[in-house]
């Protein structure tokens, strides 16, 4: 936003980057969804993201959330590229240009929002669960993550040397298990607190499609990544927030694409 502010900082220009990355995420989720479950799922996931109340809302705010979601998609796309098709024969090695793009997108994601650091955790769990096929990638993946994390070191040094260590999160309440349900409600229809027959019908359709998508994900190794991409940020942040409250739905926009890909996979 700094260069935008130098142009005069009109409201239109200040909101433009978030809108740009919100729109750019739509073709990108198509590409990622296609790699998970095929062409139809990619198209449906892109359609769902274009109408997602949360995605549309934060595409209009002059904040970093759509950029974080876009970079999460980009990071997972290049991770899928270097992993390749796990169903193929022979060891997995990945290509040099793919590793470079994966490392660069990861570094940009980590510089954008703290919660993008859940992405490498999901990738690591995926590598462990598919270790018989993906173990040749582990050393390169660790090196790539170390290089991607390196730009954060000056920021960590600066934070450590501040006189007062505060992240302005004192207003966040401790979550309850119901908050996870409400987060998925927010991902589906946008949570407003109002209920009615159409709300319940819509939630039921999303729930059936999501559960079927999770079932489908467990039938093949690549689909597991979508499950970990969604479940780990929600579950780990919930348990961390029992001691240090951090649980806010907008932080999980990096996992919204995974949810919509699973919904699309189940619906198809």
GIBEL-V71982 format. One record per pair of residues at least 4 apart in sequence whose ideal C-beta (glycine too) atoms are under 8 Angstrom apart, sorted by the first residue. I is the first residue (numbers start at 1). J is the second residue. D is the distance in Angstrom with one decimal. If there is no record, write none. Layout:
I/J/D + I/J/D
This chain:
1/5/5.9 + 1/14/6.5 + 1/17/6.8 + 1/62/6.8 + 2/6/6.9 + 3/7/7.3 + 4/9/6.4 + 4/13/5.0 + 4/14/6.0 + 4/16/7.3 + 4/17/6.9 + 5/9/4.2 + 5/14/7.5 + 7/13/6.1 + 8/13/7.4 + 9/13/6.6 + 9/14/5.8 + 10/14/6.9 + 11/15/6.3 + 12/16/6.4 + 14/62/4.3 + 15/19/5.9 + 15/60/6.2 + 15/61/7.2 + 15/62/5.0 + 16/20/6.0 + 17/21/6.5 + 17/62/7.7 + 17/67/7.1 + 18/22/6.1 + 18/58/6.7 + 18/59/5.7 + 18/60/7.0 + 18/61/5.8 + 18/62/6.0 + 18/63/6.3 + 18/64/7.8 + 18/65/7.3 + 18/66/5.0 + 18/67/7.1 + 19/23/6.4 + 19/59/5.2 + 19/60/6.7 + 19/66/7.7 + 20/24/6.2 + 21/25/6.3 + 21/59/7.7 + 21/66/4.4 + 21/67/4.7 + 21/69/7.6 + 21/70/4.4 + 22/26/7.9 + 22/55/6.2 + 22/56/7.5 + 22/58/7.1 + 22/59/2.8 + 22/66/4.0 + 22/69/7.9 + 22/70/7.8 + 23/59/7.2 + 24/28/6.3 + 24/70/5.7 + 25/29/5.9 + 25/49/6.4 + 25/55/7.3 + 25/66/6.5 + 25/69/5.6 + 25/70/4.6 + 25/73/5.9 + 25/257/7.2 + 26/30/7.0 + 26/46/5.1 + 26/49/5.5 + 26/50/5.2 + 27/31/6.7 + 27/46/6.7 + 28/32/6.4 + 28/70/6.5 + 28/73/4.6 + 28/74/6.5 + 28/77/6.9 + 29/33/5.7 + 29/42/7.4 + 29/45/5.0 + 29/46/5.4 + 29/49/5.1 + 29/73/5.8 + 29/257/5.0 + 29/260/6.9 + 29/261/7.0 + 30/34/6.3 + 30/42/4.2 + 30/43/6.2 + 30/45/6.6 + 30/46/4.0 + 31/35/6.8 + 31/42/6.6 + 31/77/6.2 + 32/36/6.7 + 32/42/7.4 + 32/45/7.8 + 32/73/5.4 + 32/76/6.0 + 32/77/5.1 + 32/80/7.2 + 32/257/6.8 + 32/261/6.8 + 33/37/6.5 + 33/41/4.8 + 33/42/3.7 + 33/43/7.9 + 33/44/7.6 + 33/45/3.8 + 33/46/7.1 + 33/260/7.9 + 33/261/4.6 + 33/264/6.0 + 33/265/7.7 + 34/38/6.2 + 34/39/5.5 + 34/41/6.9 + 34/42/3.4 + 35/42/7.9 + 35/77/7.1 + 35/80/4.9 + 35/222/7.4 + 36/41/6.6 + 36/80/7.8 + 36/217/8.0 + 36/222/6.1 + 36/223/6.1 + 36/225/7.6 + 36/226/5.7 + 36/261/5.6 + 36/265/6.7 + 37/41/3.8 + 37/42/7.8 + 37/216/7.0 + 37/223/6.9 + 37/261/7.2 + 37/264/7.3 + 37/265/4.3 + 37/268/7.0 + 38/42/7.2 + 38/268/7.6 + 39/43/6.5 + 40/44/6.3 + 40/264/8.0 + 40/268/4.9 + 41/45/6.0 + 41/261/6.7 + 41/264/4.6 + 41/265/5.0 + 41/268/5.2 + 42/46/6.4 + 42/264/7.8 + 43/47/6.5 + 44/48/6.3 + 44/264/3.9 + 44/267/6.2 + 44/268/6.2 + 45/49/6.3 + 45/257/7.3 + 45/260/5.0 + 45/261/4.9 + 45/263/7.7 + 45/264/4.1 + 46/50/6.4 + 47/51/6.8 + 48/52/6.2 + 48/260/4.6 + 48/263/6.5 + 48/264/6.2 + 49/55/5.6 + 49/256/7.6 + 49/257/6.8 + 49/260/5.6 + 50/55/7.8 + 51/56/7.3 + 52/56/6.3 + 52/187/7.4 + 52/190/7.8 + 52/256/6.7 + 52/260/6.8 + 53/57/6.1 + 53/186/7.7 + 53/189/6.7 + 53/190/2.8 + 54/58/6.4 + 54/186/5.9 + 54/187/6.6 + 54/190/6.3 + 54/249/7.2 + 54/250/7.5 + 54/253/6.6 + 54/256/6.3 + 55/59/6.1 + 55/66/7.2 + 55/69/7.3 + 55/253/7.3 + 55/256/6.5 + 56/60/7.0 + 57/61/7.0 + 57/190/7.6 + 58/63/6.8 + 58/65/4.3 + 58/66/5.5 + 58/250/6.5 + 58/253/6.2 + 59/66/5.2 + 61/65/7.1 + 64/68/5.7 + 64/112/5.5 + 64/113/5.9 + 65/69/6.5 + 65/113/7.5 + 65/250/5.7 + 65/253/4.8 + 66/70/6.2 + 66/253/7.3 + 67/71/6.3 + 67/112/5.5 + 68/72/6.3 + 68/109/6.7 + 68/112/4.9 + 68/113/4.1 + 68/115/7.3 + 68/116/5.8 + 68/253/6.3 + 68/254/5.4 + 69/73/6.6 + 69/253/4.6 + 69/254/5.7 + 69/256/6.3 + 69/257/6.4 + 70/74/6.3 + 71/75/6.0 + 71/105/6.0 + 71/108/5.4 + 71/109/3.9 + 71/112/5.8 + 71/116/6.7 + 72/76/6.4 + 72/109/6.1 + 72/116/6.1 + 72/119/5.9 + 72/254/4.1 + 72/255/7.7 + 72/257/6.7 + 73/77/6.2 + 73/257/5.3 + 74/78/6.6 + 74/105/4.3 + 74/109/7.6 + 75/79/6.3 + 75/102/6.9 + 75/105/4.5 + 75/106/5.1 + 75/109/5.2 + 75/116/7.6 + 75/119/5.6 + 76/80/6.4 + 76/119/7.0 + 76/225/7.2 + 76/229/6.5 + 76/257/7.9 + 77/81/6.6 + 77/105/7.9 + 78/82/6.5 + 78/98/6.0 + 78/101/4.7 + 78/102/3.8 + 78/105/5.6 + 79/83/6.2 + 79/102/5.8 + 79/123/5.7 + 79/225/7.7 + 80/222/7.1 + 80/225/7.3 + 81/94/7.7 + 81/95/7.8 + 81/98/4.6 + 81/101/7.6 + 81/102/7.3 + 82/94/3.5 + 82/95/7.0 + 82/98/4.5 + 82/99/5.8 + 82/102/5.7 + 82/137/6.6 + 82/140/7.7 + 82/141/8.0 + 83/92/6.3 + 83/94/7.3 + 83/134/6.4 + 83/137/6.6 + 83/222/7.7 + 84/88/6.5 + 84/92/5.5 + 84/94/7.1 + 85/222/7.6 + 86/92/7.4 + 86/130/5.9 + 86/133/5.2 + 86/134/7.0 + 86/220/8.0 + 86/221/4.3 + 86/222/5.9 + 87/220/7.3 + 87/221/7.3 + 91/133/7.8 + 91/136/4.6 + 92/133/6.2 + 92/134/5.6 + 92/136/5.5 + 92/137/5.4 + 93/136/5.8 + 93/137/7.4 + 94/98/5.5 + 94/99/5.7 + 94/137/5.9 + 94/140/6.3 + 95/99/7.0 + 96/100/6.5 + 97/101/6.4 + 98/102/6.1 + 99/103/6.2 + 99/140/6.0 + 99/144/5.8 + 100/104/6.3 + 101/105/6.2 + 102/106/6.2 + 102/144/6.1 + 103/107/6.3 + 103/144/4.4 + 103/145/8.0 + 103/147/5.5 + 103/148/5.0 + 104/108/6.5 + 104/148/7.8 + 105/109/6.3 + 106/110/6.4 + 106/119/7.2 + 106/120/7.0 + 106/144/7.0 + 106/145/6.9 + 106/148/3.9 + 107/111/6.4 + 107/147/7.3 + 107/148/4.1 + 107/149/7.6 + 107/150/7.7 + 107/151/5.5 + 108/112/6.4 + 109/113/7.5 + 109/116/4.0 + 109/119/6.5 + 109/254/7.9 + 110/116/5.5 + 110/117/6.1 + 110/148/6.2 + 110/149/6.3 + 110/151/7.4 + 110/152/5.8 + 111/151/5.9 + 111/152/6.8 + 111/155/7.9 + 112/116/6.3 + 113/251/7.6 + 113/254/7.1 + 114/251/8.0 + 115/233/6.3 + 115/237/7.5 + 115/251/4.8 + 115/252/7.2 + 115/254/5.7 + 116/254/5.6 + 117/121/7.3 + 118/122/6.3 + 118/232/5.7 + 118/233/4.1 + 118/236/6.9 + 118/237/7.7 + 118/254/7.1 + 118/255/7.7 + 119/123/6.5 + 119/229/7.3 + 119/254/6.9 + 120/124/6.1 + 120/145/5.3 + 121/125/6.5 + 121/232/5.7 + 121/236/7.5 + 122/126/6.4 + 122/225/6.8 + 122/228/4.0 + 122/229/4.8 + 122/232/5.0 + 122/233/7.7 + 123/127/6.4 + 123/141/7.0 + 123/225/7.4 + 123/228/7.9 + 124/128/6.4 + 124/141/7.7 + 125/129/6.3 + 125/228/5.0 + 125/232/6.7 + 126/130/6.3 + 126/134/7.7 + 126/224/5.9 + 126/225/4.7 + 126/228/5.5 + 127/131/6.6 + 127/134/4.9 + 127/135/7.7 + 127/137/6.6 + 127/138/5.9 + 127/141/6.6 + 129/221/7.8 + 129/224/5.9 + 130/134/4.7 + 130/221/4.9 + 130/224/7.3 + 131/135/5.1 + 133/221/7.2 + 134/138/7.2 + 137/141/5.4 + 138/142/6.3 + 139/143/6.5 + 140/144/6.0 + 141/145/6.3 + 142/146/6.5 + 143/147/6.6 + 144/148/6.2 + 145/149/6.1 + 146/150/6.8 + 149/153/7.6 + 151/155/7.8 + 152/156/5.9 + 153/157/6.4 + 154/158/6.4 + 155/159/6.3 + 156/160/6.2 + 157/161/6.5 + 158/162/7.0 + 159/165/7.0 + 169/245/6.9 + 169/246/6.3 + 172/241/7.5 + 172/245/4.2 + 172/246/6.3 + 172/247/6.8 + 172/248/6.0 + 173/245/6.0 + 174/241/6.2 + 174/242/6.2 + 174/245/5.0 + 174/247/7.9 + 175/179/4.0 + 175/180/7.6 + 175/238/5.6 + 175/241/5.1 + 175/242/7.6 + 175/245/7.2 + 175/247/4.0 + 177/181/7.4 + 177/238/7.9 + 178/182/6.2 + 179/183/6.3 + 179/238/7.3 + 179/247/6.1 + 180/184/6.8 + 180/234/5.8 + 180/238/6.3 + 181/185/6.4 + 182/186/6.3 + 182/191/5.5 + 182/249/7.8 + 183/187/6.4 + 183/234/6.6 + 183/249/5.2 + 183/252/6.3 + 184/188/6.3 + 184/206/7.9 + 184/210/7.5 + 184/259/7.1 + 185/189/6.5 + 185/191/4.8 + 185/203/6.4 + 186/190/6.1 + 186/191/4.2 + 186/249/5.1 + 187/252/7.9 + 187/256/5.7 + 187/259/4.9 + 187/260/7.5 + 188/202/7.0 + 188/203/6.1 + 188/206/4.0 + 188/207/8.0 + 188/263/7.7 + 189/199/6.7 + 189/202/5.2 + 189/203/6.6 + 189/206/7.2 + 191/249/7.9 + 194/199/7.1 + 195/199/5.1 + 195/200/7.0 + 196/200/7.3 + 197/201/6.3 + 198/202/6.1 + 199/203/6.2 + 200/204/6.1 + 201/205/6.6 + 202/206/6.4 + 203/207/6.0 + 204/208/6.3 + 205/209/6.3 + 206/210/6.0 + 206/263/6.1 + 207/211/6.3 + 208/212/6.3 + 208/266/7.2 + 209/213/6.1 + 209/263/4.6 + 209/264/7.6 + 209/266/4.0 + 209/267/4.1 + 210/214/6.5 + 210/259/7.1 + 210/262/5.7 + 210/263/5.0 + 210/266/5.9 + 211/215/6.5 + 211/266/6.7 + 212/216/6.3 + 212/265/7.8 + 212/266/3.3 + 212/267/7.6 + 213/217/6.3 + 213/226/7.9 + 213/261/7.5 + 213/262/3.5 + 213/263/5.7 + 213/264/7.1 + 213/265/4.0 + 213/266/3.1 + 213/267/7.5 + 214/218/6.8 + 214/227/6.1 + 214/262/6.0 + 214/266/7.3 + 215/219/7.2 + 215/266/7.4 + 216/220/7.9 + 216/223/6.3 + 216/265/5.2 + 216/266/6.2 + 217/223/3.1 + 217/224/6.0 + 217/226/5.5 + 217/227/5.0 + 217/262/6.3 + 217/265/6.8 + 218/223/6.8 + 218/224/6.9 + 218/227/7.4 + 219/223/6.9 + 220/224/7.9 + 223/227/6.9 + 223/265/7.2 + 224/228/6.3 + 225/229/6.0 + 226/230/6.6 + 226/258/4.9 + 226/261/5.3 + 226/262/5.4 + 226/265/7.6 + 227/231/5.7 + 227/258/7.8 + 227/262/7.2 + 228/232/5.3 + 229/233/7.8 + 229/255/6.0 + 229/257/7.9 + 229/258/3.8 + 230/234/6.7 + 230/255/4.9 + 230/258/4.0 + 230/259/5.2 + 230/262/6.7 + 231/235/5.6 + 232/236/5.6 + 233/237/5.8 + 233/251/7.9 + 233/252/5.8 + 233/254/6.8 + 233/255/4.9 + 234/238/6.3 + 234/252/6.4 + 234/255/6.8 + 235/239/6.7 + 236/240/6.1 + 237/241/5.9 + 237/246/5.8 + 237/247/5.6 + 237/251/7.1 + 237/252/7.6 + 238/242/7.3 + 238/247/6.1 + 240/244/6.0 + 240/246/6.1 + 241/245/4.7 + 241/246/5.0 + 241/247/4.1 + 246/251/7.1 + 247/251/7.7 + 252/256/6.7 + 255/259/6.4 + 256/260/6.4 + 257/261/6.1 + 258/262/6.5 + 259/263/6.3 + 260/264/6.1 + 261/265/6.2 + 262/266/6.4 + 263/267/6.1 + 264/268/6.2
